[in-house]
Amino acid sequence: MPKMKTKSSAKGRFTLTATGKVKFNSAYRRHRLLTKSKAAKERNQGTKIMCDADARKVKRYMLPNG
């Protein structure tokens, strides 16, 4: 059986923690920051841990070797 390849788009978007959770960068922080409130910008900064239901899909379809 051939090897399962990791999706190229997922390589740069997600990383796995040591316990197997999926980390991702927040959206809405790239441009048009003048129109967004300070609270919205602070809420979306940094990395976040994905919820279990979505993380299960990401690990299964996009990061099979992770």
TORLUM-837143 format. One record per atom (N, C-alpha, C, CB): residue number from 1; residue in one letter; atom name; y, x, z. Coordinates in nm, 3 decimals, decimal comma. Glycine has a CB too. Layout:
<recs>
- zamar | zado | torse | yy | xx | zz
- NUM | A | CA | Y | X | Z;
...
</recs>
This chain:
<recs>
- zamar | zado | torse | yy | xx | zz
- 1 | M | N | -0,119 | 0,085 | 0,000;
- 1 | M | CA | 0,000 | 0,000 | 0,000;
- 1 | M | C | 0,124 | 0,089 | 0,000;
- 1 | M | CB | 0,000 | -0,096 | 0,123;
- 2 | P | N | 0,228 | 0,057 | -0,080;
- 2 | P | CA | 0,346 | 0,142 | -0,085;
- 2 | P | C | 0,429 | 0,133 | 0,043;
- 2 | P | CB | 0,432 | 0,104 | -0,205;
- 3 | K | N | 0,513 | 0,233 | 0,062;
- 3 | K | CA | 0,599 | 0,236 | 0,180;
- 3 | K | C | 0,703 | 0,125 | 0,171;
- 3 | K | CB | 0,667 | 0,373 | 0,195;
- 4 | M | N | 0,744 | 0,075 | 0,287;
- 4 | M | CA | 0,853 | -0,022 | 0,292;
- 4 | M | C | 0,984 | 0,054 | 0,299;
- 4 | M | CB | 0,837 | -0,120 | 0,412;
- 5 | K | N | 1,077 | 0,022 | 0,212;
- 5 | K | CA | 1,204 | 0,092 | 0,209;
- 5 | K | C | 1,309 | 0,014 | 0,287;
- 5 | K | CB | 1,250 | 0,115 | 0,065;
- 6 | T | N | 1,397 | 0,089 | 0,352;
- 6 | T | CA | 1,511 | 0,030 | 0,420;
- 6 | T | C | 1,615 | -0,011 | 0,317;
- 6 | T | CB | 1,572 | 0,129 | 0,524;
- 7 | K | N | 1,674 | -0,129 | 0,334;
- 7 | K | CA | 1,780 | -0,173 | 0,243;
- 7 | K | C | 1,900 | -0,079 | 0,257;
- 7 | K | CB | 1,822 | -0,319 | 0,273;
- 8 | S | N | 1,954 | -0,035 | 0,145;
- 8 | S | CA | 2,063 | 0,062 | 0,147;
- 8 | S | C | 2,188 | 0,005 | 0,213;
- 8 | S | CB | 2,096 | 0,108 | 0,006;
- 9 | S | N | 2,213 | -0,123 | 0,196;
- 9 | S | CA | 2,333 | -0,182 | 0,257;
- 9 | S | C | 2,320 | -0,187 | 0,409;
- 9 | S | CB | 2,357 | -0,322 | 0,202;
- 10 | A | N | 2,200 | -0,201 | 0,459;
- 10 | A | CA | 2,179 | -0,212 | 0,603;
- 10 | A | C | 2,190 | -0,078 | 0,672;
- 10 | A | CB | 2,044 | -0,273 | 0,632;
- 11 | K | N | 2,166 | 0,031 | 0,598;
- 11 | K | CA | 2,171 | 0,164 | 0,659;
- 11 | K | C | 2,307 | 0,192 | 0,720;
- 11 | K | CB | 2,138 | 0,271 | 0,556;
- 12 | G | N | 2,412 | 0,154 | 0,650;
- 12 | G | CA | 2,546 | 0,183 | 0,699;
- 12 | G | C | 2,603 | 0,078 | 0,791;
- 12 | G | CB | 2,637 | 0,200 | 0,585;
- 13 | R | N | 2,542 | -0,037 | 0,798;
- 13 | R | CA | 2,600 | -0,147 | 0,875;
- 13 | R | C | 2,541 | -0,164 | 1,013;
- 13 | R | CB | 2,585 | -0,274 | 0,801;
- 14 | F | N | 2,414 | -0,132 | 1,028;
- 14 | F | CA | 2,345 | -0,157 | 1,155;
- 14 | F | C | 2,281 | -0,029 | 1,207;
- 14 | F | CB | 2,240 | -0,266 | 1,138;
- 15 | T | N | 2,276 | -0,019 | 1,339;
- 15 | T | CA | 2,199 | 0,087 | 1,403;
- 15 | T | C | 2,119 | 0,024 | 1,517;
- 15 | T | CB | 2,292 | 0,202 | 1,456;
- 16 | L | N | 2,010 | 0,088 | 1,552;
- 16 | L | CA | 1,927 | 0,038 | 1,660;
- 16 | L | C | 1,952 | 0,119 | 1,787;
- 16 | L | CB | 1,779 | 0,044 | 1,622;
- 17 | T | N | 1,954 | 0,050 | 1,900;
- 17 | T | CA | 1,967 | 0,119 | 2,028;
- 17 | T | C | 1,830 | 0,168 | 2,071;
- 17 | T | CB | 2,029 | 0,026 | 2,136;
- 18 | A | N | 1,825 | 0,238 | 2,181;
- 18 | A | CA | 1,699 | 0,293 | 2,231;
- 18 | A | C | 1,604 | 0,182 | 2,274;
- 18 | A | CB | 1,724 | 0,388 | 2,347;
- 19 | T | N | 1,658 | 0,067 | 2,316;
- 19 | T | CA | 1,574 | -0,043 | 2,359;
- 19 | T | C | 1,539 | -0,138 | 2,244;
- 19 | T | CB | 1,642 | -0,121 | 2,469;
- 20 | G | N | 1,587 | -0,108 | 2,122;
- 20 | G | CA | 1,551 | -0,187 | 2,006;
- 20 | G | C | 1,650 | -0,296 | 1,970;
- 20 | G | CB | 1,422 | -0,248 | 2,029;
- 21 | K | N | 1,765 | -0,300 | 2,036;
- 21 | K | CA | 1,866 | -0,399 | 1,999;
- 21 | K | C | 1,945 | -0,349 | 1,879;
- 21 | K | CB | 1,960 | -0,428 | 2,118;
- 22 | V | N | 2,010 | -0,441 | 1,808;
- 22 | V | CA | 2,084 | -0,405 | 1,687;
- 22 | V | C | 2,232 | -0,402 | 1,718;
- 22 | V | CB | 2,054 | -0,505 | 1,573;
- 23 | K | N | 2,296 | -0,288 | 1,686;
- 23 | K | CA | 2,440 | -0,273 | 1,702;
- 23 | K | C | 2,507 | -0,289 | 1,567;
- 23 | K | CB | 2,475 | -0,136 | 1,765;
- 24 | F | N | 2,629 | -0,347 | 1,568;
- 24 | F | CA | 2,704 | -0,362 | 1,443;
- 24 | F | C | 2,852 | -0,353 | 1,473;
- 24 | F | CB | 2,671 | -0,497 | 1,373;
- 25 | N | N | 2,930 | -0,321 | 1,370;
- 25 | N | CA | 3,075 | -0,314 | 1,384;
- 25 | N | C | 3,135 | -0,453 | 1,362;
- 25 | N | CB | 3,136 | -0,213 | 1,285;
- 26 | S | N | 3,241 | -0,483 | 1,434;
- 26 | S | CA | 3,306 | -0,612 | 1,421;
- 26 | S | C | 3,383 | -0,623 | 1,291;
- 26 | S | CB | 3,398 | -0,636 | 1,540;
- 27 | A | N | 3,393 | -0,744 | 1,241;
- 27 | A | CA | 3,470 | -0,771 | 1,120;
- 27 | A | C | 3,615 | -0,801 | 1,158;
- 27 | A | CB | 3,408 | -0,889 | 1,040;
- 28 | Y | N | 3,698 | -0,825 | 1,056;
- 28 | Y | CA | 3,839 | -0,866 | 1,072;
- 28 | Y | C | 3,925 | -0,758 | 1,136;
- 28 | Y | CB | 3,847 | -0,991 | 1,155;
- 29 | R | N | 3,895 | -0,631 | 1,110;
- 29 | R | CA | 3,977 | -0,524 | 1,165;
- 29 | R | C | 4,025 | -0,428 | 1,058;
- 29 | R | CB | 3,899 | -0,448 | 1,270;
- 30 | R | N | 4,020 | -0,465 | 0,931;
- 30 | R | CA | 4,052 | -0,372 | 0,825;
- 30 | R | C | 4,194 | -0,386 | 0,771;
- 30 | R | CB | 3,956 | -0,388 | 0,714;
- 31 | H | N | 4,239 | -0,505 | 0,746;
- 31 | H | CA | 4,371 | -0,523 | 0,685;
- 31 | H | C | 4,432 | -0,654 | 0,733;
- 31 | H | CB | 4,360 | -0,522 | 0,531;
- 32 | R | N | 4,560 | -0,674 | 0,699;
- 32 | R | CA | 4,639 | -0,791 | 0,743;
- 32 | R | C | 4,641 | -0,803 | 0,895;
- 32 | R | CB | 4,582 | -0,920 | 0,682;
- 33 | L | N | 4,662 | -0,691 | 0,962;
- 33 | L | CA | 4,661 | -0,692 | 1,107;
- 33 | L | C | 4,793 | -0,742 | 1,167;
- 33 | L | CB | 4,632 | -0,553 | 1,159;
- 34 | L | N | 4,899 | -0,747 | 1,085;
- 34 | L | CA | 5,027 | -0,796 | 1,137;
- 34 | L | C | 5,021 | -0,944 | 1,169;
- 34 | L | CB | 5,138 | -0,769 | 1,038;
- 35 | T | N | 4,942 | -1,020 | 1,094;
- 35 | T | CA | 4,938 | -1,166 | 1,115;
- 35 | T | C | 4,841 | -1,206 | 1,225;
- 35 | T | CB | 4,899 | -1,236 | 0,986;
- 36 | K | N | 4,759 | -1,113 | 1,272;
- 36 | K | CA | 4,661 | -1,146 | 1,375;
- 36 | K | C | 4,721 | -1,118 | 1,513;
- 36 | K | CB | 4,531 | -1,065 | 1,355;
- 37 | S | N | 4,681 | -1,197 | 1,609;
- 37 | S | CA | 4,734 | -1,180 | 1,744;
- 37 | S | C | 4,672 | -1,057 | 1,810;
- 37 | S | CB | 4,707 | -1,306 | 1,829;
- 38 | K | N | 4,736 | -1,011 | 1,915;
- 38 | K | CA | 4,686 | -0,894 | 1,987;
- 38 | K | C | 4,548 | -0,924 | 2,047;
- 38 | K | CB | 4,785 | -0,851 | 2,099;
- 39 | A | N | 4,531 | -1,045 | 2,096;
- 39 | A | CA | 4,402 | -1,083 | 2,155;
- 39 | A | C | 4,291 | -1,080 | 2,051;
- 39 | A | CB | 4,411 | -1,222 | 2,219;
- 40 | A | N | 4,322 | -1,127 | 1,930;
- 40 | A | CA | 4,221 | -1,127 | 1,824;
- 40 | A | C | 4,183 | -0,986 | 1,785;
- 40 | A | CB | 4,272 | -1,204 | 1,702;
- 41 | K | N | 4,281 | -0,896 | 1,780;
- 41 | K | CA | 4,253 | -0,757 | 1,744;
- 41 | K | C | 4,171 | -0,687 | 1,852;
- 41 | K | CB | 4,383 | -0,681 | 1,719;
- 42 | E | N | 4,201 | -0,716 | 1,977;
- 42 | E | CA | 4,125 | -0,655 | 2,085;
- 42 | E | C | 3,983 | -0,710 | 2,091;
- 42 | E | CB | 4,195 | -0,677 | 2,219;
- 43 | R | N | 3,970 | -0,838 | 2,063;
- 43 | R | CA | 3,839 | -0,903 | 2,068;
- 43 | R | C | 3,744 | -0,845 | 1,964;
- 43 | R | CB | 3,853 | -1,054 | 2,048;
- 44 | N | N | 3,800 | -0,801 | 1,851;
- 44 | N | CA | 3,718 | -0,755 | 1,740;
- 44 | N | C | 3,707 | -0,604 | 1,731;
- 44 | N | CB | 3,772 | -0,807 | 1,613;
- 45 | Q | N | 3,749 | -0,531 | 1,832;
- 45 | Q | CA | 3,739 | -0,385 | 1,819;
- 45 | Q | C | 3,608 | -0,335 | 1,879;
- 45 | Q | CB | 3,860 | -0,317 | 1,888;
- 46 | G | N | 3,563 | -0,223 | 1,828;
- 46 | G | CA | 3,441 | -0,162 | 1,880;
- 46 | G | C | 3,315 | -0,221 | 1,820;
- 46 | G | CB | 3,437 | -0,176 | 2,029;
- 47 | T | N | 3,203 | -0,176 | 1,873;
- 47 | T | CA | 3,073 | -0,225 | 1,827;
- 47 | T | C | 3,023 | -0,333 | 1,920;
- 47 | T | CB | 2,971 | -0,109 | 1,817;
- 48 | K | N | 2,936 | -0,416 | 1,867;
- 48 | K | CA | 2,879 | -0,525 | 1,946;
- 48 | K | C | 2,727 | -0,525 | 1,932;
- 48 | K | CB | 2,937 | -0,661 | 1,901;
- 49 | I | N | 2,660 | -0,594 | 2,022;
- 49 | I | CA | 2,515 | -0,611 | 2,017;
- 49 | I | C | 2,487 | -0,748 | 1,955;
- 49 | I | CB | 2,450 | -0,599 | 2,160;
- 50 | M | N | 2,400 | -0,751 | 1,857;
- 50 | M | CA | 2,369 | -0,873 | 1,784;
- 50 | M | C | 2,279 | -0,963 | 1,868;
- 50 | M | CB | 2,302 | -0,841 | 1,649;
- 51 | C | N | 2,294 | -1,094 | 1,852;
- 51 | C | CA | 2,209 | -1,187 | 1,925;
- 51 | C | C | 2,065 | -1,174 | 1,876;
- 51 | C | CB | 2,259 | -1,333 | 1,908;
- 52 | D | N | 1,971 | -1,218 | 1,958;
- 52 | D | CA | 1,829 | -1,194 | 1,930;
- 52 | D | C | 1,780 | -1,259 | 1,802;
- 52 | D | CB | 1,746 | -1,244 | 2,045;
- 53 | A | N | 1,828 | -1,380 | 1,772;
- 53 | A | CA | 1,781 | -1,451 | 1,653;
- 53 | A | C | 1,821 | -1,378 | 1,526;
- 53 | A | CB | 1,835 | -1,594 | 1,651;
- 54 | D | N | 1,946 | -1,331 | 1,520;
- 54 | D | CA | 1,991 | -1,258 | 1,402;
- 54 | D | C | 1,931 | -1,119 | 1,397;
- 54 | D | CB | 2,143 | -1,249 | 1,400;
- 55 | A | N | 1,916 | -1,056 | 1,513;
- 55 | A | CA | 1,860 | -0,920 | 1,518;
- 55 | A | C | 1,716 | -0,919 | 1,468;
- 55 | A | CB | 1,867 | -0,865 | 1,661;
- 56 | R | N | 1,643 | -1,023 | 1,496;
- 56 | R | CA | 1,504 | -1,031 | 1,450;
- 56 | R | C | 1,498 | -1,031 | 1,297;
- 56 | R | CB | 1,435 | -1,158 | 1,505;
- 57 | K | N | 1,591 | -1,103 | 1,233;
- 57 | K | CA | 1,595 | -1,106 | 1,086;
- 57 | K | C | 1,636 | -0,972 | 1,029;
- 57 | K | CB | 1,691 | -1,214 | 1,038;
- 58 | V | N | 1,735 | -0,908 | 1,091;
- 58 | V | CA | 1,782 | -0,779 | 1,041;
- 58 | V | C | 1,671 | -0,675 | 1,052;
- 58 | V | CB | 1,907 | -0,732 | 1,119;
- 59 | K | N | 1,602 | -0,673 | 1,165;
- 59 | K | CA | 1,496 | -0,574 | 1,182;
- 59 | K | C | 1,379 | -0,598 | 1,090;
- 59 | K | CB | 1,448 | -0,573 | 1,324;
- 60 | R | N | 1,352 | -0,722 | 1,060;
- 60 | R | CA | 1,235 | -0,754 | 0,978;
- 60 | R | C | 1,260 | -0,727 | 0,830;
- 60 | R | CB | 1,197 | -0,899 | 0,997;
- 61 | Y | N | 1,375 | -0,767 | 0,780;
- 61 | Y | CA | 1,399 | -0,760 | 0,635;
- 61 | Y | C | 1,478 | -0,636 | 0,592;
- 61 | Y | CB | 1,473 | -0,882 | 0,591;
- 62 | M | N | 1,566 | -0,585 | 0,680;
- 62 | M | CA | 1,655 | -0,480 | 0,635;
- 62 | M | C | 1,624 | -0,344 | 0,694;
- 62 | M | CB | 1,794 | -0,517 | 0,668;
- 63 | L | N | 1,568 | -0,341 | 0,813;
- 63 | L | CA | 1,539 | -0,212 | 0,876;
- 63 | L | C | 1,391 | -0,205 | 0,916;
- 63 | L | CB | 1,629 | -0,190 | 0,999;
- 64 | P | N | 1,299 | -0,211 | 0,822;
- 64 | P | CA | 1,159 | -0,212 | 0,860;
- 64 | P | C | 1,113 | -0,081 | 0,922;
- 64 | P | CB | 1,074 | -0,244 | 0,740;
- 65 | N | N | 1,182 | 0,028 | 0,892;
- 65 | N | CA | 1,140 | 0,158 | 0,945;
- 65 | N | C | 1,217 | 0,197 | 1,070;
- 65 | N | CB | 1,158 | 0,265 | 0,840;
- 66 | G | N | 1,302 | 0,108 | 1,119;
- 66 | G | CA | 1,388 | 0,141 | 1,232;
- 66 | G | C | 1,321 | 0,127 | 1,365;
- 66 | G | CB | 1,508 | 0,057 | 1,231;
</recs>
